[in-house]
Amino acid sequence: MANAPHGNVLKDLHARDAPLREQLLAESEQLVDLRLTERQLCDLELIMNGGFSPLEGFMGQKDYESVVETLRLAGGALFPMPITLDVSQEQVDSLKLAEGTRVTLRDSRDESPLAILTISSIYKPNKSNEAEKVFGADDSAHPAVHYIHNSVKDFYVGGNVQAIHAPEHYDYVELRYTPRELRAYFDKLSWRRVVAFQTRNPMHRAHRELTVRAARQQRANVLVHPVVGLTKPGDVDHFTRVRVYEAIIRTYPKGMAALALLPLAMRMGGPREAVWHAIIRKNFGATHFIVGRDHAGPGKNSQGKDFYGPYDAQELVTKYKDELAIEMVPFQMMSYIPDQDTYMPVDEIPKGTVTADISGTELRRRLKTGAPIPDWFSYEAVVKVLRESYPAKAQQGFTILLTGYVNSGANAIAKALESQFQQQAGRSVSLLLGDTIRSELSAELGFAPEERHKNLQRLAFVAAELSRAGAAVIATPIAPYAHSRKAAKSHIVQNGGAGGGNFFLVHVATPLEHCEKTDRRGVYARARAGQIKGFTGIDDKYETPDDADLVVDLSKQTVLEATHAIILCLETAGLIGMA
Ligand SMILES: Nc1ncnc2c1ncn2[C@@H]1O[C@H](COP(=O)(O)OS(=O)(=O)O)[C@@H](OP(=O)(O)O)[C@H]1O
């Protein structure tokens, strides 16, 4: 038998409401709608499948206030995290939300109806108090506090929900288990004691060792139960992590461990979150739960200090251990002992023993540079997954934006670079010449300032997509305005690669006189004659970049010299090896 759910009854609303489903579906079409945010969707999924038992809906005012102040629902059951549905004043007014109103909760991704909420209370929360009491400080350096003040709307609507359909998932469907499914799985395998491991990070050998050790100590099986809903901003994306978990699960002793994904929206609420996690794991049938050092910690506050003490979470879980009825297994920090080729809990290692560790920062450095990641630290299959998602610099895409006057020679340099990159192989090369972009993407645009701006942003969009896919992108718009170049750079840096796109601004600073003198097509002559209006350098400005990564000038350098300077710049950045 799996562990009893919190409150002894699994609130599987899908099972409960199945007989009413057709009726609810028909009614949902007649009601006003709320489209749920990502966090609300995660919460609703766990309310409906019983992961948040004993909740049957979003918290009304009494439960909310009681949870915030005492970690208990108004009826007395332990529940440390407010689960609320926020709406704006405008929504309250336009949808005429009031006590008793029935509202369809829809998936904002595809509009599908998921549940009907019967509003039992509408109230205005004291957000600062919520931040102080639940997260320990009204400090926006805490991601959940930041969320409260920046994303949460002004009113909460509470009430029970009736389930129509679980939010649809299209990724890793086979690894997503509801509490009912996981309980059935444990029963099928006769797993009586299950130690659940919560994680939002890739797992390596130390994690595998500590979970195996916990399982052996407790004579239990292991449930690797990672969060794939919302985690801390900046975390490794869940697609990559799940591939890592799939690789690591194969390294456990046969029959010891299972992997199931949890669609939880974490709050990074430290001690309260640890108690909440324990309740959730209990609802999923686990009998034991590993609570980490600084469990669900949000990092540093605005004064640079940790929000919570390293053992606060373990202490709070211990405080409520009788009511929780899921046994806490304290997470043991493991270190590698090279002499014995083994891992041991840090507190059991004799003084003076040589140990080895690789920090998160060091791991990221090794991924970035392609430096080896030793077998004692991780598994080849895990490292392979991480290297695919976080390719070393030498495998990453990049964008070189060559800006300068018409006939500055930027196109000649771009074509020479293209040949050199083709010669190097390893990346696909994309040449986005100014006139190609104009004819293929911006045919309807002219040369007014806002049109030039738009043209460059379109180019940046394409460049970022290509860079992210690993291409070498060489672009040659005039790009005369500083603010447009900055916007383009920022888009490419943000979207052009997993750890930030690689972007280089090269100013082809060939002087205007030279560009004009060597112009064999006569464009400058036509501009001077007034046949082309608003021509860059003649009657429209070119703002000289003060942020170029490199300046070249074809009145003083040959194309090959300029190209070579660019290649050296890329080599310094680790993006290409020299031939
Ligand atoms: N008013 C005006 N000002 C500047 N350039 C003009 C203008 N009108 C047309 N052209 C021709 O358009 C080409 C430059 O377009 P770009 O997209 O690179 O310019 S911008 O970045 O949007 O400013 C470039 O063409 P190519 O030299 O064939 O690349 C210019 O000759």
The ligand as a Gaussian input file, in Angstrom:
#p B3LYP/6-31G(d) Opt

LIG

0 1
 N       17.628000      56.324000     -48.910000
 C       18.512000      55.311000     -48.904000
 N       19.495000      55.283000     -47.997000
 C       20.377000      54.250000     -47.981000
 N       20.349000      53.233000     -48.862000
 C       19.387000      53.232000     -49.803000
 C       18.439000      54.247000     -49.858000
 N       17.601000      53.981000     -50.872000
 C       18.027000      52.837000     -51.453000
 N       19.110000      52.378000     -50.797000
 C       19.809000      51.126000     -51.105000
 O       19.368000      50.168000     -50.123000
 C       20.473000      49.370000     -49.695000
 C       20.686000      49.560000     -48.201000
 O       19.595000      49.037000     -47.523000
 P       19.694000      48.630000     -46.027000
 O       18.551000      47.762000     -45.722000
 O       21.046000      48.055000     -45.760000
 O       19.579000      50.006000     -45.233000
 S       19.121000      50.235000     -43.731000
 O       19.946000      49.354000     -42.892000
 O       17.701000      49.901000     -43.626000
 O       19.401000      51.643000     -43.460000
 C       21.647000      49.790000     -50.510000
 O       21.683000      48.928000     -51.624000
 P       22.961000      48.051000     -51.975000
 O       24.099000      49.002000     -52.058000
 O       22.608000      47.405000     -53.268000
 O       23.118000      47.091000     -50.832000
 C       21.299000      51.189000     -50.945000
 O       21.930000      51.537000     -52.160000

